[in-house]
């Protein structure tokens, strides 16, 4: 016989929430300390530990609360991505490379072979 407490969070879901919160704290700390290699490893762990589906309203509320606290982390990761992409664009321009989908103009393409 299986007995579960009513109107509470299942232990499996609760342990996932705790792991997720710990990873979020570790990711924020890695961002603050600029330990980007550690951050990459922490982000890779996210894919290997998907959330179990919330089974009741209490679990859904806890999940939504966890998502709300993760908004700051999401915003900071987006800022970091944009800075990295801007820096990458500058490096590529200094090296004379073109970025994907930013090729040369099609006009005059047939004349390029003669010039």
C-alpha contacts under 8 A as a table, 3 or more apart, distances in Angstrom:
res1	aa1	res2	aa2	distance
4	X	10	X	7.53
5	X	8	X	6.23
7	X	56	X	7.50
7	X	57	X	7.74
7	X	58	X	6.23
8	X	58	X	5.88
8	X	59	X	7.26
9	X	13	X	6.58
9	X	14	X	6.04
9	X	56	X	7.97
9	X	58	X	6.17
9	X	59	X	5.32
10	X	13	X	5.33
10	X	14	X	6.02
10	X	59	X	7.65
11	X	14	X	4.86
11	X	15	X	6.01
12	X	15	X	5.28
12	X	16	X	6.37
12	X	52	X	7.92
13	X	16	X	5.12
13	X	17	X	6.21
13	X	51	X	7.66
13	X	52	X	6.26
13	X	54	X	7.31
13	X	59	X	7.39
14	X	17	X	5.06
14	X	18	X	6.27
15	X	18	X	5.10
15	X	19	X	6.20
16	X	19	X	5.07
16	X	20	X	6.07
16	X	51	X	6.61
16	X	52	X	7.62
17	X	20	X	5.08
17	X	21	X	6.12
17	X	63	X	7.42
17	X	66	X	7.50
18	X	21	X	5.13
18	X	22	X	6.15
19	X	22	X	5.12
19	X	23	X	6.20
20	X	23	X	5.07
20	X	24	X	6.15
21	X	24	X	5.01
21	X	25	X	6.24
21	X	66	X	7.31
22	X	25	X	5.13
22	X	26	X	6.20
23	X	26	X	4.97
23	X	27	X	6.02
23	X	42	X	6.80
24	X	27	X	5.04
24	X	28	X	6.17
24	X	70	X	7.04
24	X	73	X	7.19
25	X	28	X	5.20
25	X	29	X	6.21
26	X	29	X	5.07
26	X	30	X	6.10
26	X	42	X	7.65
27	X	30	X	5.02
27	X	31	X	6.14
27	X	39	X	5.79
27	X	42	X	6.51
27	X	43	X	7.76
27	X	73	X	7.72
28	X	31	X	5.06
28	X	32	X	6.19
28	X	73	X	6.36
29	X	32	X	5.07
29	X	33	X	6.08
30	X	33	X	5.11
30	X	34	X	5.77
30	X	35	X	4.94
30	X	36	X	6.65
30	X	38	X	6.52
30	X	39	X	5.69
31	X	34	X	4.94
31	X	35	X	6.37
31	X	36	X	6.91
31	X	39	X	7.00
32	X	35	X	7.86
35	X	38	X	5.54
35	X	39	X	6.35
36	X	39	X	4.78
36	X	40	X	6.20
37	X	40	X	5.20
37	X	41	X	6.56
38	X	41	X	5.16
38	X	42	X	6.25
39	X	42	X	5.03
39	X	43	X	6.11
40	X	43	X	5.13
40	X	44	X	6.21
41	X	44	X	5.09
41	X	45	X	6.46
42	X	45	X	5.17
42	X	46	X	6.91
43	X	46	X	5.35
43	X	47	X	7.53
44	X	47	X	5.83
44	X	48	X	7.15
45	X	48	X	5.25
45	X	49	X	6.53
46	X	49	X	5.44
46	X	50	X	6.81
47	X	50	X	6.20
54	X	57	X	7.75
54	X	59	X	5.18
54	X	60	X	5.40
54	X	63	X	7.58
55	X	59	X	6.33
55	X	60	X	7.46
56	X	59	X	5.43
56	X	60	X	6.31
57	X	60	X	5.00
57	X	61	X	6.07
58	X	61	X	5.10
58	X	62	X	6.28
59	X	62	X	5.06
59	X	63	X	6.08
60	X	63	X	5.01
60	X	64	X	6.12
61	X	64	X	5.15
61	X	65	X	6.13
62	X	65	X	5.03
62	X	66	X	6.17
63	X	66	X	5.08
63	X	67	X	6.25
64	X	67	X	4.97
64	X	68	X	6.17
65	X	68	X	5.07
65	X	69	X	6.36
66	X	69	X	5.22
66	X	70	X	6.25
67	X	70	X	4.94
67	X	71	X	6.52
68	X	71	X	5.43
69	X	72	X	6.77
70	X	73	X	5.23
70	X	74	X	6.23
71	X	74	X	4.97
71	X	75	X	6.10
72	X	75	X	5.11
72	X	76	X	6.18
73	X	76	X	5.16
73	X	77	X	6.10
74	X	77	X	5.14
74	X	78	X	6.18
75	X	78	X	5.12
75	X	79	X	6.25
76	X	79	X	5.01
76	X	80	X	6.17
77	X	80	X	5.01
77	X	81	X	6.16
78	X	81	X	5.07
78	X	82	X	6.26
79	X	82	X	5.21
79	X	83	X	6.27
80	X	83	X	5.14
80	X	84	X	6.17
81	X	84	X	5.11
81	X	85	X	6.13
82	X	85	X	5.11
82	X	86	X	6.16
83	X	86	X	5.17
83	X	87	X	6.11
84	X	87	X	5.06
84	X	88	X	6.00
85	X	88	X	4.94
85	X	89	X	6.09
86	X	89	X	5.10
86	X	90	X	6.33
87	X	90	X	5.11
87	X	91	X	6.25
88	X	91	X	5.06
88	X	92	X	6.08
89	X	92	X	5.13
89	X	93	X	6.13
89	X	99	X	7.37
90	X	93	X	5.12
90	X	94	X	6.17
91	X	94	X	5.13
91	X	95	X	6.24
92	X	95	X	5.10
92	X	96	X	6.20
92	X	97	X	5.20
92	X	98	X	6.72
92	X	99	X	7.20
93	X	96	X	4.98
93	X	97	X	5.78
93	X	98	X	6.82
94	X	97	X	7.69
98	X	102	X	6.15
98	X	103	X	6.43
99	X	102	X	5.47
99	X	103	X	7.42
100	X	103	X	7.06
105	X	108	X	7.53
105	X	109	X	7.28
106	X	109	X	5.32
107	X	110	X	7.94
108	X	111	X	5.16
108	X	112	X	6.46
109	X	112	X	5.32
109	X	113	X	7.75
110	X	113	X	6.32
110	X	114	X	7.89
111	X	114	X	5.33
111	X	115	X	6.41
112	X	115	X	5.31
